[in-house]
Amino acid sequence: MQSNQQATVQVKKPYHKPTLTVHGAVEEVTLVPSGVVVPI
């Protein structure tokens, strides 16, 4: 359940356009090369 919160925090950052849905957010975060991303 923590992965969802992490994804939301990542999307909030100036990475890309903030997604409205958590599903989309997780996908965007996974695409972004970051070490904070948790393995799904």
C-alpha positions as MATLAB code, in Angstrom:
seq = 'MQSNQQATVQVKKPYHKPTLTVHGAVEEVTLVPSGVVVPI';
ca = [
       0.000    0.000    0.000;
       3.009    2.293    0.497;
       3.834    2.104   -3.210;
       0.634    4.025   -3.990;
       1.640    6.899   -1.719;
       5.172    6.907   -3.128;
       3.818    7.065   -6.677;
       1.583    9.992   -5.801;
       4.522   11.874   -4.303;
       6.658   11.207   -7.373;
       3.962   12.425   -9.746;
       3.508   15.569   -7.631;
       7.078   16.502   -8.480;
       7.843   18.361  -11.722;
       8.492   15.127  -13.586;
       5.614   15.077  -15.997;
       1.985   16.107  -16.170;
       0.278   15.000  -12.915;
      -1.990   12.087  -13.653;
      -5.470   12.096  -12.188;
      -5.626    8.347  -11.688;
      -3.302    6.416   -9.412;
      -2.967    3.698  -12.049;
      -1.582    6.137  -14.582;
       0.649    7.692  -11.946;
       2.225    4.347  -11.105;
       2.862    3.709  -14.781;
       4.505    7.106  -15.282;
       6.651    6.679  -12.194;
       7.760    3.268  -13.411;
       8.812    4.761  -16.732;
      10.813    7.503  -15.038;
      14.357    6.316  -14.234;
      14.387    6.944  -10.512;
      15.884    5.077   -7.574;
      12.926    5.952   -5.394;
      10.601    3.909   -7.597;
       9.478    0.743   -5.868;
       9.430   -2.541   -7.817;
       5.851   -3.455   -8.661;
];
